């Protein structure tokens, strides 16, 4: 258990050793660190995590995905580095890795090896295809998992090839399910005292979000396809034009639809047999959307949204970053916060989610700027290694 001073959050007192790089594993580490787990992230001495350079501007993705973490350098490919991992595992609750399955076993760091050192260890394994099955050893990226899990086929306009959502959603879903699995395993350990393996596959994490896609096929022979900005037979729920940009309106529930008709000054549409209930509106979805669009395009977005608020109809702008920064609701909930950083003067990022009333998470610091920034603290403070030992390990390329 971690004895870190100034501990916070629901997961304080826990320690994680984070191995691997990019997103699918490290985002799990970020989520755990957000709520107080002491996360020790390992980078190879001779090459930094690619996330230090990724992002559309100024490499500011790294401070988000590595926030609250401590960074050390360690060569996992040599016996000396593997021996240090085993030393660290004695004092850890979790080991998180997202290498190709079999890599940790090749290094003598598989679960069977680590549980001999610490039977309470929870090993969180994130990969493209999972730890078993004929595809498990294949290279797996988030985009491939999104395709295999069914999401890519449903994303985008039906007139175009399958699209992506503009985010690494497959990686992030796998990391989120890995976090859920870690907490479930922690609960089991609390009861039994034993650790276990959390096996989070990208394709299965995507599959888990696919709603009724599979039973629609097995029961009714229906194969769901891309439908653009709508869900078939769910109407009205779409993006609608205004004089200064599109907005979203969701009024597919009967009572809400009736309020939309009142707001439009068209109460007769609520009792029109073509639109009178959910089923009827689904059958006449396109023509109903056209009626609503003809109305919204005569006003500004602000005017339409004001009417929607007045009549209790769910609606909203399609936000971009500038909208988020200026929105009063974001500000009131502190959904976006400024984080101090030695290099970036205006570093804002999403705050910790979810919000807990008794044990809130927080961002204590942005991701460490230097590789091996916490080598001294971890190797000397936690493992008790002398300065001479650290010098020798550094000169030999182990750390």
Kinemage of the C-alpha trace (Angstrom):
@kinemage 1
@onewidth
@group {chain A} dominant
@subgroup {mainchain}
@vectorlist {calphas} color= white
{ca unk a 1} P 0.000 0.000 0.000
{ca unk a 2} L 1.175 3.489 -0.818
{ca unk a 3} L 2.086 5.790 2.061
{ca unk a 4} L 2.253 8.839 -0.177
{ca unk a 5} L 1.882 12.116 1.770
{ca unk a 6} L -0.982 14.434 0.820
{ca unk a 7} L -2.956 11.490 -0.530
{ca unk a 8} L -6.447 12.218 -1.815
{ca unk a 9} L -9.455 10.604 -3.415
{ca unk a 10} L -11.319 7.328 -3.094
{ca unk a 11} L -8.264 5.341 -4.266
{ca unk a 12} L -5.705 6.876 -1.931
{ca unk a 13} L -3.312 4.382 -0.401
{ca unk a 14} L -3.151 2.297 -3.594
{ca unk a 15} L -0.144 2.074 -5.900
{ca unk a 16} L -0.001 1.161 -9.584
{ca unk a 17} L 2.980 0.340 -11.775
{ca unk a 18} L 2.102 1.482 -15.301
{ca unk a 19} L 3.927 -0.214 -18.171
{ca unk a 20} L 3.268 0.333 -21.859
{ca unk a 21} L 2.589 3.500 -23.814
{ca unk a 22} L 0.200 5.455 -26.054
{ca unk a 23} L -3.461 5.513 -24.943
{ca unk a 24} L -5.191 2.208 -24.230
{ca unk a 25} L -3.178 1.447 -21.101
{ca unk a 26} L -2.135 4.930 -19.942
{ca unk a 27} L -5.685 6.316 -20.031
{ca unk a 28} L -6.597 3.659 -17.448
{ca unk a 29} L -3.657 4.915 -15.395
{ca unk a 30} L -4.918 8.482 -15.769
{ca unk a 31} L -8.375 7.534 -14.516
{ca unk a 32} L -6.922 5.741 -11.513
{ca unk a 33} L -4.513 8.586 -10.752
{ca unk a 34} L -7.343 11.123 -11.009
{ca unk a 35} L -8.925 9.476 -7.986
{ca unk a 36} L -5.818 9.108 -5.872
{ca unk a 37} L -3.916 5.999 -6.928
{ca unk a 38} L -0.163 6.598 -6.821
{ca unk a 39} L 0.745 5.737 -10.412
{ca unk a 40} L 4.378 5.058 -11.291
{ca unk a 41} L 4.730 5.218 -15.062
{ca unk a 42} L 7.661 3.457 -16.710
{ca unk a 43} L 9.325 4.766 -19.865
{ca unk a 44} L 12.281 3.189 -21.655
{ca unk a 45} L 15.525 5.071 -20.951
{ca unk a 46} L 16.300 5.443 -24.653
{ca unk a 47} L 12.886 6.449 -26.033
{ca unk a 48} L 10.086 8.471 -24.581
{ca unk a 49} L 6.387 7.655 -24.669
{ca unk a 50} L 5.077 8.865 -28.075
{ca unk a 51} L 2.321 10.740 -26.237
{ca unk a 52} L 4.948 13.327 -25.277
{ca unk a 53} L 4.846 14.444 -28.920
{ca unk a 54} L 1.269 13.650 -29.980
{ca unk a 55} L -1.554 16.148 -30.359
{ca unk a 56} L -2.566 18.820 -32.819
{ca unk a 57} L -0.766 21.644 -31.028
{ca unk a 58} L 2.330 21.885 -28.818
{ca unk a 59} L 2.179 18.253 -27.621
{ca unk a 60} L -0.351 19.099 -24.908
{ca unk a 61} L -1.913 15.618 -24.893
{ca unk a 62} L 0.867 14.325 -22.639
{ca unk a 63} L 0.005 16.576 -19.658
{ca unk a 64} L -3.544 15.201 -19.786
{ca unk a 65} L -2.864 11.466 -20.088
{ca unk a 66} L 0.052 11.544 -17.627
{ca unk a 67} L -1.386 13.943 -15.070
{ca unk a 68} L -0.893 12.998 -11.424
{ca unk a 69} L 1.627 10.305 -12.411
{ca unk a 70} L 5.224 9.807 -11.368
{ca unk a 71} L 7.586 8.941 -14.202
{ca unk a 72} L 10.618 6.698 -14.004
{ca unk a 73} L 12.866 5.240 -16.688
{ca unk a 74} L 13.514 1.501 -16.793
{ca unk a 75} L 14.634 -0.938 -19.488
{ca unk a 76} L 12.175 -3.816 -19.346
{ca unk a 77} L 14.049 -5.788 -21.994
{ca unk a 78} L 17.069 -6.646 -19.866
{ca unk a 79} L 17.219 -8.951 -16.820
{ca unk a 80} L 18.328 -6.139 -14.534
{ca unk a 81} L 15.277 -4.080 -15.457
{ca unk a 82} L 12.967 -7.053 -15.047
{ca unk a 83} L 14.419 -7.656 -11.598
{ca unk a 84} L 13.583 -4.074 -10.622
{ca unk a 85} L 9.993 -4.545 -11.811
{ca unk a 86} L 9.758 -7.513 -9.451
{ca unk a 87} L 11.086 -5.361 -6.617
{ca unk a 88} L 8.463 -2.723 -7.319
{ca unk a 89} L 5.661 -5.277 -7.572
{ca unk a 90} L 6.184 -6.190 -3.911
{ca unk a 91} L 4.853 -2.761 -2.961
{ca unk a 92} L 2.170 -2.343 -5.644
{ca unk a 93} L -1.522 -3.126 -5.806
{ca unk a 94} L -1.809 -3.001 -9.611
{ca unk a 95} L 0.398 -3.658 -12.612
{ca unk a 96} L -0.994 -2.104 -15.792
{ca unk a 97} L 0.374 -3.137 -19.192
{ca unk a 98} L -0.702 -2.831 -22.810
{ca unk a 99} L 1.972 -4.772 -24.684
{ca unk a 100} L 1.129 -7.425 -27.244
{ca unk a 101} L 0.009 -10.578 -25.358
{ca unk a 102} L 2.944 -12.828 -24.550
{ca unk a 103} L 5.445 -9.985 -24.174
{ca unk a 104} L 5.274 -9.859 -20.392
{ca unk a 105} L 5.636 -13.643 -20.202
{ca unk a 106} L 8.689 -13.472 -22.478
{ca unk a 107} L 10.248 -11.068 -19.992
{ca unk a 108} L 9.415 -13.295 -17.031
{ca unk a 109} L 6.820 -10.740 -15.866
{ca unk a 110} L 3.559 -12.573 -16.576
{ca unk a 111} L 0.854 -12.841 -13.947
{ca unk a 112} L 2.003 -16.291 -12.839
{ca unk a 113} L 5.464 -14.818 -12.211
{ca unk a 114} L 4.258 -11.712 -10.406
{ca unk a 115} L 1.713 -13.367 -8.141
{ca unk a 116} L 4.490 -15.515 -6.672
{ca unk a 117} L 6.046 -12.262 -5.483
{ca unk a 118} L 2.789 -10.597 -4.450
{ca unk a 119} L -0.343 -12.818 -4.346
{ca unk a 120} L -2.485 -9.690 -3.927
{ca unk a 121} L -1.326 -8.107 -7.175
{ca unk a 122} L -4.016 -7.179 -9.689
{ca unk a 123} L -2.667 -7.296 -13.243
{ca unk a 124} L -4.545 -5.083 -15.700
{ca unk a 125} L -3.937 -6.161 -19.283
{ca unk a 126} L -5.159 -4.027 -22.188
{ca unk a 127} L -4.728 -5.269 -25.751
{ca unk a 128} L -6.376 -5.249 -29.146
{ca unk a 129} L -7.839 -8.744 -29.093
{ca unk a 130} L -7.481 -9.928 -25.491
{ca unk a 131} L -5.119 -12.421 -23.891
{ca unk a 132} L -6.634 -15.534 -25.514
{ca unk a 133} L -8.073 -16.639 -28.831
{ca unk a 134} L -6.580 -17.078 -32.322
{ca unk a 135} L -6.082 -13.327 -32.887
{ca unk a 136} L -4.603 -12.533 -29.488
{ca unk a 137} L -0.988 -12.287 -30.663
{ca unk a 138} L -1.819 -9.987 -33.591
{ca unk a 139} L -0.942 -6.304 -33.480
{ca unk a 140} L -4.090 -4.429 -32.489
{ca unk a 141} L -4.698 -0.691 -32.608
{ca unk a 142} L -7.786 1.165 -31.495
{ca unk a 143} L -9.020 1.793 -35.022
{ca unk a 144} L -8.938 -1.937 -35.817
{ca unk a 145} L -10.777 -2.745 -32.608
{ca unk a 146} L -13.434 -0.161 -33.480
{ca unk a 147} L -13.917 -1.864 -36.840
{ca unk a 148} L -13.996 -5.392 -35.428
{ca unk a 149} L -16.316 -4.398 -32.587
{ca unk a 150} L -18.851 -2.960 -35.056
{ca unk a 151} L -18.562 0.755 -34.349
{ca unk a 152} L -16.853 1.853 -37.561
{ca unk a 153} L -19.592 0.321 -39.697
{ca unk a 154} L -22.156 2.570 -38.009
{ca unk a 155} L -20.109 5.785 -38.005
{ca unk a 156} L -20.581 8.426 -40.677
{ca unk a 157} L -22.828 9.107 -43.630
{ca unk a 158} L -24.162 6.065 -45.533
{ca unk a 159} L -23.013 7.640 -48.824
{ca unk a 160} L -19.389 7.532 -47.665
{ca unk a 161} L -16.982 4.882 -46.356
{ca unk a 162} L -17.090 4.142 -42.615
{ca unk a 163} L -15.814 7.061 -40.591
{ca unk a 164} L -14.184 7.568 -37.218
{ca unk a 165} L -15.522 9.842 -34.523
{ca unk a 166} L -12.410 12.034 -34.431
{ca unk a 167} L -11.162 10.506 -31.162
{ca unk a 168} L -9.301 7.356 -30.163
{ca unk a 169} L -12.542 6.010 -28.794
{ca unk a 170} L -11.609 2.313 -28.985
{ca unk a 171} L -8.478 2.841 -26.909
{ca unk a 172} L -10.349 4.989 -24.398
{ca unk a 173} L -13.183 2.488 -24.042
{ca unk a 174} L -10.732 -0.354 -23.430
{ca unk a 175} L -9.008 1.764 -20.781
{ca unk a 176} L -12.310 2.656 -19.155
{ca unk a 177} L -13.384 -0.987 -18.971
{ca unk a 178} L -9.914 -1.834 -17.656
{ca unk a 179} L -10.490 0.675 -14.863
{ca unk a 180} L -13.871 -0.858 -14.095
{ca unk a 181} L -12.251 -4.286 -14.054
{ca unk a 182} L -9.516 -3.059 -11.714
{ca unk a 183} L -12.084 -1.801 -9.220
{ca unk a 184} L -14.069 -5.042 -9.434
{ca unk a 185} L -10.871 -7.013 -8.839
{ca unk a 186} L -10.047 -4.728 -5.922
{ca unk a 187} L -13.421 -5.505 -4.361
{ca unk a 188} L -12.771 -9.237 -4.790
{ca unk a 189} L -9.350 -8.818 -3.188
{ca unk a 190} L -10.890 -6.963 -0.261
{ca unk a 191} L -13.060 -10.031 0.388
{ca unk a 192} L -10.626 -12.855 -0.406
{ca unk a 193} L -7.147 -11.343 -0.226
{ca unk a 194} L -6.256 -12.624 -3.688
{ca unk a 195} L -5.438 -10.706 -6.855
{ca unk a 196} L -6.376 -11.641 -10.404
{ca unk a 197} L -6.015 -10.666 -14.077
{ca unk a 198} L -8.179 -8.002 -15.704
{ca unk a 199} L -8.264 -8.767 -19.447
{ca unk a 200} L -9.613 -5.745 -21.368
{ca unk a 201} L -9.687 -6.109 -25.166
{ca unk a 202} L -10.298 -3.115 -27.405
{ca unk a 203} L -12.674 -4.974 -29.736
{ca unk a 204} L -14.750 -6.319 -26.824
{ca unk a 205} L -14.884 -2.915 -25.141
{ca unk a 206} L -16.330 -1.502 -28.354
{ca unk a 207} L -18.657 -4.494 -28.688
{ca unk a 208} L -19.949 -3.838 -25.170
{ca unk a 209} L -21.292 -0.463 -26.361
{ca unk a 210} L -23.112 -1.837 -29.403
{ca unk a 211} L -26.582 -1.837 -27.822
{ca unk a 212} L -28.921 -4.265 -29.634
{ca unk a 213} L -26.882 -4.688 -32.829
{ca unk a 214} L -26.266 -8.422 -32.291
{ca unk a 215} L -29.771 -9.540 -31.185
{ca unk a 216} L -31.339 -7.449 -33.963
{ca unk a 217} L -29.498 -9.736 -36.353
{ca unk a 218} L -29.889 -13.055 -34.546
{ca unk a 219} L -33.568 -12.559 -33.762
{ca unk a 220} L -34.794 -10.549 -36.742
{ca unk a 221} L -32.109 -10.833 -39.415
{ca unk a 222} L -31.597 -7.054 -39.387
{ca unk a 223} L -28.084 -5.736 -39.996
{ca unk a 224} L -27.761 -2.182 -38.735
{ca unk a 225} L -25.939 0.176 -41.109
{ca unk a 226} L -24.778 3.803 -41.157
{ca unk a 227} L -27.584 6.326 -40.923
{ca unk a 228} L -25.704 9.614 -40.616
{ca unk a 229} L -27.083 12.099 -38.110
{ca unk a 230} L -30.215 10.113 -37.237
{ca unk a 231} L -31.165 6.868 -35.573
{ca unk a 232} L -33.788 5.120 -37.731
{ca unk a 233} L -37.329 5.323 -36.370
{ca unk a 234} L -36.277 7.693 -33.566
{ca unk a 235} L -37.893 10.991 -34.503
{ca unk a 236} L -37.546 13.838 -34.239
{ca unk a 237} L -33.928 13.667 -33.133
{ca unk a 238} L -31.476 15.295 -35.498
{ca unk a 239} L -29.301 18.256 -36.331
{ca unk a 240} L -31.341 21.157 -37.698
{ca unk a 241} L -30.164 24.295 -39.526
{ca unk a 242} L -30.440 27.854 -38.226
{ca unk a 243} L -29.261 31.120 -39.701
{ca unk a 244} L -25.908 30.746 -37.898
{ca unk a 245} L -25.218 27.017 -37.632
{ca unk a 246} L -26.775 23.663 -36.837
{ca unk a 247} L -28.259 22.718 -33.483
{ca unk a 248} L -29.487 19.410 -32.079
{ca unk a 249} L -33.080 18.824 -31.017
{ca unk a 250} L -34.232 15.613 -29.361
{ca unk a 251} L -38.029 15.385 -29.085
{ca unk a 252} L -38.815 11.765 -29.878
{ca unk a 253} L -40.825 11.103 -26.690
{ca unk a 254} L -44.546 11.743 -27.252
{ca unk a 255} L -44.989 14.405 -24.560
{ca unk a 256} L -41.797 16.219 -25.546
{ca unk a 257} L -42.807 16.126 -29.194
{ca unk a 258} L -46.097 17.768 -28.272
{ca unk a 259} L -44.203 20.603 -26.576
{ca unk a 260} L -42.033 21.030 -29.673
{ca unk a 261} L -45.156 21.402 -31.785
{ca unk a 262} L -46.427 24.098 -29.403
{ca unk a 263} L -43.082 25.911 -29.615
{ca unk a 264} L -43.252 25.809 -33.410
{ca unk a 265} L -46.759 27.248 -33.404
{ca unk a 266} L -47.933 24.033 -35.078
{ca unk a 267} L -49.980 22.238 -32.388
{ca unk a 268} L -51.889 20.311 -35.047
{ca unk a 269} L -48.732 18.292 -35.812
{ca unk a 270} L -49.027 16.630 -32.401
{ca unk a 271} L -52.321 14.968 -33.348
{ca unk a 272} L -51.593 14.412 -37.040
{ca unk a 273} L -51.912 10.659 -37.615
{ca unk a 274} L -48.547 10.651 -39.414
{ca unk a 275} L -46.765 11.863 -36.286
{ca unk a 276} L -49.104 11.124 -33.413
{ca unk a 277} L -46.888 8.547 -31.681
{ca unk a 278} L -43.393 7.145 -31.656
{ca unk a 279} L -44.093 4.468 -34.244
{ca unk a 280} L -45.844 6.835 -36.651
{ca unk a 281} L -43.072 9.411 -36.442
{ca unk a 282} L -40.515 6.708 -37.221
{ca unk a 283} L -42.386 5.810 -40.393
{ca unk a 284} L -42.428 9.457 -41.502
{ca unk a 285} L -39.065 10.503 -40.100
{ca unk a 286} L -37.666 12.315 -43.143
{ca unk a 287} L -40.730 14.424 -43.853
{ca unk a 288} L -41.050 15.385 -40.179
{ca unk a 289} L -37.382 16.401 -40.082
{ca unk a 290} L -37.961 18.555 -43.160
{ca unk a 291} L -40.890 20.338 -41.471
{ca unk a 292} L -38.792 21.093 -38.401
{ca unk a 293} L -35.802 22.180 -40.498
{ca unk a 294} L -37.978 24.592 -42.494
{ca unk a 295} L -38.957 26.190 -39.186
{ca unk a 296} L -35.519 26.319 -37.515
{ca unk a 297} L -33.746 27.813 -40.540
{ca unk a 298} L -35.821 30.986 -40.202
{ca unk a 299} L -34.193 31.840 -36.830
{ca unk a 300} L -30.817 32.081 -35.177
{ca unk a 301} L -29.513 29.268 -33.005
{ca unk a 302} L -29.991 31.399 -29.898
{ca unk a 303} L -33.625 32.088 -30.783
{ca unk a 304} L -34.441 28.433 -31.372
{ca unk a 305} L -32.645 27.316 -28.215
{ca unk a 306} L -34.476 29.937 -26.155
{ca unk a 307} L -37.794 28.565 -27.377
{ca unk a 308} L -36.691 24.999 -26.672
{ca unk a 309} L -35.798 25.974 -23.104
{ca unk a 310} L -39.103 27.773 -22.657
{ca unk a 311} L -41.077 24.707 -23.758
{ca unk a 312} L -38.872 22.105 -22.069
{ca unk a 313} L -37.516 20.465 -25.227
{ca unk a 314} L -33.979 19.031 -25.078
{ca unk a 315} L -31.762 20.958 -27.486
{ca unk a 316} L -28.252 22.291 -27.691
{ca unk a 317} L -25.427 23.710 -29.738
{ca unk a 318} L -22.818 21.452 -31.257
{ca unk a 319} L -19.896 22.548 -29.101
{ca unk a 320} L -16.306 23.120 -30.104
{ca unk a 321} L -13.496 23.998 -27.697
{ca unk a 322} L -14.222 27.776 -27.740
{ca unk a 323} L -17.878 27.096 -26.868
{ca unk a 324} L -16.827 24.908 -23.957
{ca unk a 325} L -14.503 27.578 -22.591
{ca unk a 326} L -17.244 30.239 -22.606
{ca unk a 327} L -20.262 28.196 -21.581
{ca unk a 328} L -21.717 29.170 -18.161
{ca unk a 329} L -22.592 25.572 -17.285
{ca unk a 330} L -19.040 24.373 -17.908
{ca unk a 331} L -17.802 27.249 -15.741
{ca unk a 332} L -20.267 26.625 -12.918
{ca unk a 333} L -19.304 22.951 -12.666
{ca unk a 334} L -15.595 23.638 -13.246
{ca unk a 335} L -15.684 21.027 -15.991
{ca unk a 336} L -12.560 22.565 -17.519
{ca unk a 337} L -9.747 23.714 -15.256
{ca unk a 338} L -6.456 25.519 -15.639
{ca unk a 339} L -3.433 23.445 -14.644
{ca unk a 340} L -0.070 24.957 -13.818
{ca unk a 341} L 2.750 23.854 -16.070
{ca unk a 342} L 6.367 24.988 -16.425
{ca unk a 343} L 6.159 25.150 -20.243
{ca unk a 344} L 2.548 25.915 -21.140
{ca unk a 345} L 1.106 29.212 -19.954
{ca unk a 346} L -2.511 28.481 -20.866
{ca unk a 347} L -2.891 24.808 -20.149
{ca unk a 348} L -6.576 24.028 -19.646
{ca unk a 349} L -7.964 20.509 -19.621
{ca unk a 350} L -11.044 18.513 -18.690
{ca unk a 351} L -11.403 18.056 -14.936
{ca unk a 352} L -11.768 14.721 -13.177
{ca unk a 353} L -14.951 12.768 -13.855
{ca unk a 354} L -17.142 11.571 -12.232
{ca unk a 355} L -17.529 14.029 -9.376
{ca unk a 356} L -17.706 12.405 -5.935
{ca unk a 357} L -19.231 14.261 -2.995
{ca unk a 358} L -17.099 12.753 -0.220
{ca unk a 359} L -13.858 11.714 -1.925
{ca unk a 360} L -13.430 13.929 -4.985
{ca unk a 361} L -10.599 13.333 -7.379
{ca unk a 362} L -8.375 16.183 -8.502
{ca unk a 363} L -5.500 17.168 -10.741
{ca unk a 364} L -2.501 17.718 -8.489
{ca unk a 365} L -0.018 18.253 -11.313
{ca unk a 366} L 0.275 17.953 -15.070
{ca unk a 367} L 2.341 15.177 -16.568
{ca unk a 368} L 6.037 15.272 -15.633
{ca unk a 369} L 8.048 17.204 -18.196
{ca unk a 370} L 11.307 15.247 -17.839
{ca unk a 371} L 11.884 11.570 -18.466
{ca unk a 372} L 12.896 9.844 -15.244
{ca unk a 373} L 11.736 12.828 -13.220
{ca unk a 374} L 10.888 10.604 -10.257
{ca unk a 375} L 13.765 8.130 -10.490
{ca unk a 376} L 15.354 9.367 -7.293
{ca unk a 377} L 12.091 9.294 -5.342
{ca unk a 378} L 11.117 5.791 -6.439
{ca unk a 379} L 14.459 4.030 -6.649
{ca unk a 380} L 16.000 5.603 -3.560
{ca unk a 381} L 12.930 6.416 -1.493
{ca unk a 382} L 10.760 3.373 -2.243
{ca unk a 383} L 13.351 0.699 -3.074
{ca unk a 384} L 16.167 2.051 -0.904
{ca unk a 385} L 18.862 1.994 -3.573
{ca unk a 386} L 22.041 3.953 -2.947
{ca unk a 387} L 23.398 6.729 -5.143
{ca unk a 388} L 26.175 4.408 -6.292
{ca unk a 389} L 23.649 1.784 -7.339
{ca unk a 390} L 21.629 4.367 -9.271
{ca unk a 391} L 24.758 5.609 -11.013
{ca unk a 392} L 25.695 2.083 -12.017
{ca unk a 393} L 22.158 1.325 -13.272
{ca unk a 394} L 22.118 4.528 -15.308
{ca unk a 395} L 25.566 3.963 -16.830
{ca unk a 396} L 24.568 0.430 -17.879
{ca unk a 397} L 21.339 1.662 -19.513
{ca unk a 398} L 18.996 -0.089 -17.083
{ca unk a 399} L 17.397 3.187 -15.938
